[in-house]
């Protein structure tokens, strides 16, 4: 099967590997100039390139001299944790070498593993503990009398640093850079820099917190992103926070200035914005160590506001001129500046005053090629482009915070980000050190990424429990610290409502009901498309977001195994592939994936439309657009782990039901009789940038050949953003339909290029189901044996009153999340059949399950064919979960002795009153059995049939 990325175009895997972590995999450095203007050679272990300006423009950090420390470092593992006691920082670490940025996994250090990891991808090398990294650095003469600091963009996890023999401290953030100030009396010339990186789990964040778990990016050891030595004047701008004031048409700059001299400093601060005609200047009053200044700039009418899909971004340039008795200091600072206001209005989110609906998916820190997140914007831009192509406007980072590159890319894409602390714990209050870490980490995240307009939401973690009072208090504290974002105490858990400080609530259920299909619909009772979440969210004062909507499993593509060319290996997929071959179905792997995936796409569609049908819902966070390779292989994506399409549904098709403006249709059921009248209420969910005024809308009904059976006009559509408006009704008499027919109902607003469609099935109300002459329909095995022995034709239907020992109980819906994790579910992924098979000539169907199959596959049974002759292939197959790989069937055909057998595990020989789908399938099977086309070529022993149906 051709491999495609999420936008249906090809991708070079090795190019993606480079984009995902090229700083860690490509040791090519550009030569540049040092602070004195002298040419410097490309990096070696003891020499580092220095630049006087920003290398990565999108970062917009301080434009100060810096030395890039990327390159080959001395290295030593410390599994016995004896390096500090033995004072390794005083020694030359020459045992091994490692390239930084990078990880021990990439370098092949640690314990070599064999075999498949349990329930997730495998690391060829495992290491947990301290690892020591060392290099020689040169302090330029020109840096004497400046503030010198070390910058490590992302470390995993705790770092401790020594300059020569002098300790510089310890840092433990999983989300923000680790920075260290060098002593002011450091001398120019060569110094030994030693870093101990310890990935031991210092605090219990929860076994599956995505920042540290083996289920996702792994508990890697290393340093990635920028690794730099930096120099600033002794009086300098340390931080700028940007506060847009929409109503006042101003932007406030909050500037933190530090003074590292021993004397008071004073001076002047100026600011301007590139691309906006505004500037300002304020005096800097005399201060000792640090001061915070506020500079407010007016916004002219032409200033663009950052919005969904509208990435209006600017750059603010600040200049500080300060004097002390020691002299004069000049410092320039550039930061990204965007005008954005995220807020809530009742139960809706607003962006710059306009209602916005979150159409999100989850990013679970899954990066198999590197086993750590991309640190460059190119890889993140690709992710946001794919999300946008599939109609998304929102990305949730599950129990982790991405690096700056993700924020930069999201800023440029106009994408809304939900960030979480790296915590997934059910014991928050009682875990030693965890509350303190959460508070510190939250403030570090705000300080590091707070200016990014895409950073719209901050959550304290995933499914947290124990310590709600602490979480509510922390949310209140953060809101006072930085009001530019929305906050919530946790995503889904057992709490009845969010605390008073939370701005929104992410949950899968409330006391009034659930916000998802799972455990609500298409189980014991059939349903149509009338359902929404209105009852579940009634009475809440803040926006409610449907938590982890979907989670429908798709059979894996074993072709994907060849794409794992980086750190993590799919040994588990290799095991499943071998097991499928052992069961004699290796040639069906692609068909299993396509059929199960197209069925899952239909269920995802109904999940999403249920959310869109709910007036004033805050949005949804899908779980998920891509596969999740951990937690017992939850392969639930329309895309694979590399964000490549599986060929299940195109972005254009997905956007029909997942976009800012979506037509919706409410009808009571999917299966109709031809003596009924199909009726549906048509609505439009509109969260577009502009209001709609008198837009024409039409509907039409089509057969499988695209021929229009009936059509009509709907109301002219007028809607403002945030509204769910009625477009009228569809009324379609079905009396002219004689034979079983699948009909597509399409609603289109051509003027704004939006449409959506739904399938229904129409069956004859009057149907001849008496077995044709010469065909025996029975559930009595003895009767069937006698008829077969005489050379007769038998349609054998299993009894609903007893389950054979080689039968498996079914359910209609696919596996939820992971069969290996939630083992009480039946564990099947829908049907697979050939729609052109003559046995299905009177039963219109796709090759996969769709809504008409509910009656046939909910709480019924399938034959387990594992012990049957391998040549017995199903007419209608059931796809088993890949953790088990049974060969399952609803319908088989074979010869037994002189007779011909068409056997079904469905109770089609019983009273089928009120079961129109069963009646139609029975009719189709009986017609086939009586026809000349029924000529089975495979022989089945009589004993095998007995085993299939006998308890």
N, C-alpha and C positions, 0 to 999 in steps of 0.2 A: 504494500500500500504506500502510495506516495506520501512523504512527510511534508507537512506544511506548518507554518507558524500560525499564530492566532489570527492573522489577517489574510490567511490563505495564500501566502507567498513563501517561497523557499527560504531556508536559513542554513548558513554554514555553521556547524556545531562548534568548530574550533574558533571561528570568529566570535561566537557567543561566549565561549570560555574566556577569550581575551577580554571581551567587553564586560564580563561578569567579575573579573578579578585580575585585570592585566597588571595592576600595580603589584600583585603578588606572584605573577607568573612570567612576566616579561622583564628581565633585569636590564632593560635598555634605558640609560639616563642621558639627558641632554647636557652637554657641557655649557657652562655659563660663567658669569663673572663673580668674583668675590667682592666683599664690601669696599675694598680699596681699588677696584677696577682692574685687577690683574687677572689674566686668563688662568683658569683652573682646569686641571685634567678631569676626565670622567672618573667616577667613583671607584676607589679600591677600598679595601677593608679599613684603611687608616686615613683616607682622604675623602672629603665630601664636597659636592658641588654647592655653591652659594649663589643666590640670586637677590637682586635688589628690588624685585617687583613680584607681583602675584603671578604664579605660573598657571593656575587653573582659574580663569576669569569668573566662572560661575560661582566660585566659592565666595568671592568678594570679601575676603578677610583683610586684616591689616596689611597695608602695602609697606612692609618693612623688610629689611634684609633677613634672609633665612637660608639655612643650609639643609639640603635634602640628605637624610641619613639612609635612604634606601640603598640596599646593596648586600654584600656578603658579610655576615657577622660570625664571630666566634660563638660556639654553642656547646651546651652540656645539659643533659637531662639530670634531674635530681630526684629519682624515685624514692630514695630513703630520707629525703628532706633534711640533708645535712649540710647544704651549701652555706647557709648563714653561719652556723656554728663553726664550720671550717673556713669561713671568711673567703669564699670564692671570689668575692669582689676585689680582693687584693691580688688575685692570681691572673695570669694570662690564660684565658680559656681557649685552648688550641686543639682540644680533643676532636671537635667536629666543626662543621660550618653549616650555616643556614642562610637562605636569602630572605630578607625582610624588605617590604611587607610580605607576610606569608604565615603559614602555620606548620606545626610539626607533622600534620597529616600530609601536606604537600611535599614536605622534604623526606617523608618516609621514616620518621623517627617514632619509636614506641614499640609496643608488643604487636608482632604480626598476628593477624587473625586468620582463621580458617572456617569455612562453612558460612552459612547464612545467619545473620542476626535475626532475632525473634521479633517479627512484626514490623521491621523497618529496613532501610538500606544499610549496607555494611561498610564499615571503615576498615580498609586493609591494615591500618596501624592505629592502635589505641594507646593513648597516654593521658593519665590524670596525675597531676602533681606539679611541682615547680620545674620550670625550664629556664635556663640562664642564657642570656644573649649579651654579647659584648663587642664593642668596637672602639677604635681610637677616633677621637674628634679633634679638630683643630679650631681653636678660638682665634679669629682674626684680630690683629693688632687694632684695627679700626673699631672693634667692638668694646674696647676698654672704655669704661664710663657709661655703659648702657645696661639696660635690663636684659638679661639673657634667660631664655626659658626653653624647655623641652616640650614638644607637642607630639603625642601619640594618638592618632585619630580614633582608633578602636582597638581595645585590648580585651583579651579573654583569659582570665578574668582579672585577678588582682595583680597589680604591679608594685614592685619596690625597686627604687633606683639609687645607685651610688655613682658619684663622680669621683674617680680615683677611690680613696678610702672613705670619702665623706658621704653619709646617707642623706638623700634628698627627700625621703618620705615614702608613703604608700598611698595608692589610689585603688578604688574598687568599683568604679562605675561600669556597667554593661552597656550603657546607652550614650554616654558623652565622652569626649576625648579625655585622656589622662595628661595633665600638664604639670610641669615641675619648674620652679624657679631655681636657677643656679645661684650660688653665693655671689654677692656683689664684688667680692675681692678675688674672683676667679682670674687667673692669669692668662694672658694670651699664649697660644702654642698648643701642644698636644696634651690630651687628657684621655684617661680610660673611662669609658661609659659602660656601666654594667646594669642590666635590667633583669630582674627575676619576675617571670610571668607564671602565676600559679592558677591553674584552672580547677583546683579543688573547690568543691561547692562549699564556700565559706558560710553561706546562709542558706537555709532551706527555703527556696523560692517556690517549691512545688515540683514534684517529680517530672511533670510534663510542661513546665514553663518553657515556652518556645525559644527563649534566649539561651537556654542551656541544655535542653533535652537532646538525647540521641535520636529522638523521633523526627527532628527537623534539621537545623543547621549543625547539630552535634555540639558536644562540650569540647570544642577545639581549644588548642593552646597556641597563642601567637599574637602578632600585632599586624594590623592591616590598615590600609589607607595611607594617609600622610604620616611620615615620621620625620620630624624636622627640629632643628635648632633655630631659635628665633631671637631677634634683637629688636628692642624698641628704645626710644629715649627714656631717660629717668623719670620724666613727667610725660604721661601718655594716656591716650584714650583706650580704656580696656573693653568697654562694652557700650553698644548703643541699642536701645529698644525703641521700636517704631509704633506709635499709637495713632492710627487714623481716627479723626473726629468727623464723622460723616455729616451730622447735622450742622456743625459749626463750619464745615468746609475748610478744615485745617488738618495738619498732621503735627503731632507732638513728638519730638525726639528727646528721649531720656538718656543722658550721657553720663557714664561713670568714668571719672578721671582719677588716675592714681599718681601719687608722688612718692618716688623712691629715694629722693634726696633727704637730707636731714634738716632742711630748711623749708619754711612755708613757700608755697608757689601761688602765683596769680597770673592773669593774662586775659586772653580773649579767645572765644570760640566762634567760628563761622560755619555755615552749612548752606548747601545748595543741592538741588535735585536734577540729575541729568534727564532731559526730556520734558521737564516742567519748569515754567518760568516763575521760580520762587527761590528766595534765599533769605538768610537772616544772620544776625550776629548778636552775641551776648557777652558781657564781661564775665570773667572767671574770678570770683572773690578769693581772697587769700585762704589757703587751706593747708593742712599738714600732710596727712597720709592719703586721703581720698575725699572726693566730693561728688555729688550727683547734681547735674545741671539739667534744666528743661528749656528746650528751644522750640518754639511753636512757629510753624511756617504756614502762611496762607496757601490755599489751593485754588488756582484759577479754574475757570469753568471747563477748560479742555482736559483736565486731569482725568485719566481713565481709571475706573475702579475694577479691581481684580474680581472675576466672577467665574462661575462654572463654565468651563470651555473658553473663557476669555482671559487670557493670561497677560493682563496689563501689569508689567513689572518695571520698576525704575531703580536707579542707583542714587543713594544719598552720599554726598562727599562732605566730610567734616574735616576742619583743620583747626588744630590747637596751637596757639602760640603762648608759651608760658615762660615766666622768668622766676628765678630764685637768686639768692646771693651767689650761688655757684655758677650761674650763667643762664643762657636762653635755650629753650627747647621747643622744637617744632615737630608736630606729629600729624600726619594725615591718616584718615580712616575712611574706608568705603564700605557701605553695607547695602544689601538689597532693601528696597522700599516698595511696598505695595499697599494699596488702599483697599481694605476689606473689612466688613463688619459681619460677623456671624452672631446670630442671636436666636431667640425663640419667641414665638407669638402663640400663646395657647399651646396646642399640641402639634404645632408645625415649626420646623426650622425656617429661619429667614437668612438670606445672604444679601447684604446691602438693602435690606427692607423687603426683598422679594421672597415669597415662599419657595422652598427648595425641598425636594424629596430625595432621600439618600437611596441610591441604587448601587449597592456595594457588594464587593466580594472580599474574601479574607486572604491576607498574605501571611503565611505561617512560617516564614523564615526557611523556606525549602529551596536550597541551591546546591543540587547534587554535584555540579562540576567543581566547586571550590569548597563546599561545606561551610561557607561563611557568606555573608551578604555582599553584593557588588558594592564597590566603593566609588565607582565612576558613574556619571549621569547617563551614559549611553545605554547601559543595560536597563536602567530604571525608565528611561524614555520609552524604550521598547515595551515594557510592561504597561505603562500608562496608555500608550497608543493602542495596544491590544484591548485593554479594558474599555477605552473609549469606543473602539470599533464594535464592541459587544454591548454598547448602550450604558455602560457604567459611568458614574461620576464620583465614586467614593471607594476608598480602600481602607479596610481595617487591618491593623497590624496586631495580631493575636499574641498577647503577652510578650511583646518585644518592641523596641523602638528602632527604626531604620537609621542608617547613617545620613549625613547631610546631603549626599548625592540624590537620595530619594526625594527629599524635600525640594531640592532645586528642580528636579525633573517634574515633580507634581506642580510646583509653582508655574512652570512653563506650560503645563498641560491644562491648567485650570481644574485641578483635581482636589477633592476634599479628603483629608486624611484623619483617621481616628487612630491615635497613638495610645499604647498601653504600657504601663510599667511592666518590667519583666517578671511578673508574678502570676502564678496559677496555683494558689494555695487554699486549702480548706481550714487552715489553722493560723490565720494571720496574727491574731492577738497573742496567741500562746507560743509562737515560734520565736526563739531568742534572736534578737537583733533585726527581725524582719520589719517591724513598724518604723524603726529608725532608718533602715536602708530605704524603705519606700519613700519616706519624707525627703531624704537627701536626694534620691534619684529623681523624684518628681521635679524638684527645684533645679537640678542639673539639666534636665530635659528642657524645661522652660527657658533657662538661661541660654542654652546652646542653640535651640531651634525656634525660639519664640517669635522671631521676626518673619518667619515664612508664612505667607498667606494661606498656603495649603494646610498648614497645621491648624485645624479647626477644632479638634476635640482631643481631650486627654482623659483616659480612664485609668483607674488604679490597678487594673489587672483583670484576668479572666476568671469568672465563676468563683469569686472569692467568698469565703465564709469565715465566721468567727472574728468579731471585731468590727461590726458595722458602725459603732459609735466612733471608733478611731477613723475609719474610712470617711464617714460624713464630716468629721472635724478636719481631716486633711484636705478634703475637697473645698471646704469653706476657706481654709487657709490659702490654698492655691488661687482661688478666685480673687481674693484680696491682693495677692501678689501680682497676678497677671490676668486682667479681665478680657484679654483679646481672644480667648478660647472658651469653648463650652466644656463642662466637666461632668463626670459621673463616677460613682463610687466603685462600680464593677460592671462587667457584663453578667449575663444570666446566672441566677442562683435561686435559692428557695425563699427569698424575701418577697413579701406581698406587694411592696411598693418601694420606690427609691426614697432615700432620705431627703430631708428638706433642703439640703445644700446642692443636690444633683440637679443639673440643667436638663437632663434627658435620661431615659431608661432603655436599656437594651435587654430584652427578655424573650424567652420562647413561650411563656405563658403567664397569665394573671389568674386571679381567683375566678374570673368570669370565663376563661377559656384559653386555648392554645393559639399561637400565631404561626402555625405550620400545618401541612397536610398530615404528617406523621402522627399517628394515634388519634386522628380526628375524623378523617374521611377515607372513602374507598376501602373500608374494612368490612365490618358486618353489614353496613348500609351503603348502597350505591349513592352517587351524587352527580350533580351537573356542575355548572359554573356560577351558581347563585351565591355561594358562600363568600363572606369576607370576615375581617377581624373586628368589626365594629363593636360587637358585644364584649370582646376580650379587652378592649382599650377604653370602654365607657367609664367615665368618671375620673380619668387621670388628668392632671393639670399640666404635665410636661409632655414633650414628644416621646412617643414609644416607638422603638425600632425592633423589628422582628429579628430575633437572634438566630444566626446560623441556619437560615432557611435552606431547605433542600436536603443535602447529604445523601443523594441517590447513587448507588454504586454502579460502575460500568466495568465490564470484563476488560482485563488488561490487553494491551497490544504488545506482544512479545517482540515485535520489530523494534520497539523502543529500547530494548536492551542494548543495542549497538550504539545508542546515543550517549551512554554513560562513559564518557572518555576522560572524566576528571577523577576527583577524590573518591566519591561514594560509588559503590558497586551494587548492582541489582541482583545479588545472589538469591534473594527471595523470589524474584520473578523467574529466575532460572529454575528454581525448585518447582514452582507452579507449572511452568512450561513442560518440564519433564513429567510431572504428574498427569497433565492433560494427555501427553503422548502415551503414557502408561495405560490410560483409559481409552486409547484408540481414537482420540478426537483431535489430534494435533492439526489436522487439515481444516478444522472448523474454527480455529482461534480468531481469525479475522471476522468471520461471520458472527461469532459470539459477541465480539466487541462492538460491531456495528449495530446489531439488533438490540443489545442491551443498552447501548448508548443512545440510540434514537428513541427508545422507550423512556429512558431517564430524561431526555430533553423535553418530552411531552409533560412529564410530571413537574420538572422545573418550571415550565411555562405556567402551569396551573398554580404552583406555589407563588410565583411572582405576580401573576394576575390577581390572585386573592389579596395580595398586599395593595396593589394598585386600585382594586375595587373598594378599598376601605377609606372612607372620607377622613381626611386630616390625620392619617397615619404618618409617623415621622420618616419611615423608610424601612429598608431591609438590608441585612448583611448576609449574603449568600455564602453557604459552605458547600461547595465553592466552585469557582470557574475552572480551577485547575485541580489536578489530583493531589492528594495528601498521602505521601508514601509511608507515613508512620502510623502509630496506633493500630497495629495489625492490618496495615495496607488498606487505608480508606481511599480507594481509587474512585473518587466521586466527581471527577471533572469532565467538562466538555472538552477541555484542553489537558494536555499531559503536564508533567512537572516542569517541563522546559517552556511552558506557555505556547506550545505548538498545537495546532488543530488536530483532532482525531478524525476529522472528516464526518462528524455527526450532525453538525448544524453550522451554517455559515453565519458570520457576523451580521449580515443583512437580515437573515431569518430571525436571529436572536433579538435584534433591535426592534422587530415588529412588536414584541411584547415587553421589551425592556428598554425604555427610552423616555425622554422628557414628555412626549405626547403619544399616548397609546389608546387606540380604540379598544373597548371592552364589550363583552357580550354576556348577559346573564340568561341562562336557560336551565330548566330543572333537571334534564337528563341528557345523556348522549345517544341513547337507543330509543327509536320511535317506531310506531306501527303506521302503516299507510292509511289507516282510518282515523289518524289524528291530524292535528294542525300544529306544526312547529311554531312556537312563539318565543321571542327573545327580546329582552330590554337592552338597548344599546347605549353605552356611555362613553365618555371621553375623559381620560385622566390627563390633565394638562399642567405641566410644570415647566413650560418653555419660557424662554427669555422675554417673549413679547406676548401680549394678549391676542386672542383670535377674534375676528369680527366677521360674522356672516359667511363662514367658510362652508361650502357645499359638502355634503356627506352622502354616500350611496352604499347600498349593500347588494350583494348578488349571491345566488346559490349555484354551485358548479358541480358537475360530475367529475370522475377521475380523468376524463379526457380534456378537462378545461372548458367544456361546453356549458354555457349559461342556461340554467333551467328556469330561473326566475330572478328578477332584480327589482329594485325600488329605490326611492330617494328617502332620505332622513331629514331631520330638521337642519336648518342652517346653524352652524356652530358658532356661538359667541361665548368666550371663556377668558377669564383672567388667570394668571398663574396661581396654582394652588387649588384649583377647582376640579371637582368631579361632576361633569354636567351630563344631563340626559340628551340623547340624540333621537329618542323615539323608540319605536318597536319594529321588529321584523315579524311578519306573519306569512307563513308558507304552508298552504294546504298540501298534503302529501298523497291525496287520493289518486292522482294520476300515475304514481309510481307503482308498477306491477311487480317487479322483481327486487330482490335485496340490492340495496344501493348505498354506497358511501357518498355523502354530500359534503362539500366544503362551503361553509358560510364565510364570506369575506366582507369586511367593512373597510371602506377606503375614503380618505379625505385627500384627493389627488392634488389639490391646490397647495397643500403643505407637505406632500410626499410622505404620508403615513398611512399604513394599512395594517390589518391584523386578520387572522382567520382561525376557524375552528372546524373540526370534523364531527359529523353526526352520522348515525347509521339508521337506515329505514328498512324495515322488514315487512313482508306481507302479513296482514292480520289473519288471513285465511290461508292455511298451508296444508297440503296433503302430506301427512307424516306416517301414513300406513306403509309398512315395509312392502316393497315391490315383490312381485311373485318370484319365488326361488331364493329370497333373501331372508334369513332368520335374524331378527333383532332380539337379543336376550342378555340377561345378566346371570343366567343359570349355567354354570360351567358344564354340568353333566349334559344338559340339553345341547350346548354348543358342541361338545365332543361327539355326540351321536350324529349331529348334522354334518360335521366336518368329515367324520369317518365314512359317510355315504357320498362324499364328494360335493357337499353343498357349500353355499356361501354364507358366512356368518358375520354379522356386525355385533361384536361382543362389547357390552358396556358394563363396566364395573359397578358394583352396588355402592350406594352412599351409606349403607348401614354397616358396612365392615370395610376395614382398611387392610389390604394385603401386606404381607411381611416385606415385600419388595415394592412398596409404594411410599411416596414421600408427600407429606401434607404441604399444601401450597398456600401462598397468599398472592394477591394481585400486585401489590406495590413491590418495587425492587428492594433489594437489601438496603437497610438504613445504615449508613456510615461504614461499618465493617462487620461482616458475619462472624469473623473470628473474635471480635471484641464483644458483640452483642449476639450471643449464640442461641438465644431463645426464639429468634425469628426463623422462619422456614429456610431462608438462605437461597432464594432463587432470583433470577434477573429477567424474568419475562420469557416469552416464547420466541422460537425461531421456526419459520416455515417458508415454503415456496408458495407465494400467492397464486402462482399459475398452476399449481398441482390440481389435477381434475377432481380430487377429493374435496377441494375448497372452491369449486366452480360456482357454487351458490352461496358462498360465504365470503363476501368481499373483505379483504384484510391486507395489511402491509406484511412484510416479512417479520415484523416485530410486534410486540404487544402494543395495544392502544386501548382506548377507553372501553370499547365493546367487549374486551376480554375479561373485564372485571367479573361478570357473572360466571364465566367458565373457570377462572383460576383462583377465585377467592374461596378459601376453605374447602377446596377440592383436593384431589390427589394426582400425582404423576407416577407412572411406572418407572422403576429403577431397572435399567437394562444392563447393568454391569455384568451380570452373569449370563446374559443371552449371547447367542452367536454374534460376532462383531459385525457381520453383514446386515443385521437387522437395524435398519436406519429409520428413524421416526418420520412420519408424515408431518406431524406437529411435535416439535421438540420443545422441551423446557430447558433453559440455560441455567445450569447450576453455578453457584458461587465458585470462584477459582480456588478457594481454600479447600474445596472438597471434590469438585469435578465429577460428580455422578453423571452418567449418561441417562437422561430423563426424557420421558415422552408422554404426551397426551394421546397421540394416535400413532399406531403402527400398523403395518400390513405385512402379511407373510402367508406362505402355504403351510398347512399342517396335514400331512398325509395327502389324500386326494382332494381335500377341501381348501377353500380360500378364506382367509381370516382378515377382517378389518377390526382391530381392537382399540378401545378407548378407555382410559382410566376415569373418564367422566361418566356420571350416572345418567346416560342418555336413554336408557330403557325404562325409566321411571316416569311418573306424572310430571310433565313439563309445563303445567299451567302456571302462568305468571313468569315464565322463563323464556322470553322471546329469543335470546341469543342461543341458548341451548337447543331450542326447537329448530332454529335455522341451521345450526351446525348438524344436528341430527338429520335434517332433510338433505343437506349437502352430502353427508356421508352415505346415506341410504341410496341416493341417486347414483353416486359413484360406484357403490358395491354392485348395483344392478346393471351397470354399463359394461360395454365391451372393453373399456379402458382399464378396468380393474383386473390386472394380470400380475400379481405379486411374483417376484423373481427370487425372493429369499425364503428359505425354509426355516421354520421354527419348531423345535421339538414340543410335543404336547406337554411334557413335564415342565418346560420353561414357562408355558402359559399358566399352568397350575401355580407355579411359584409366584408369578406376577399378581395373581388375584387371590390366593389363599392366605388367610391370616397366619 
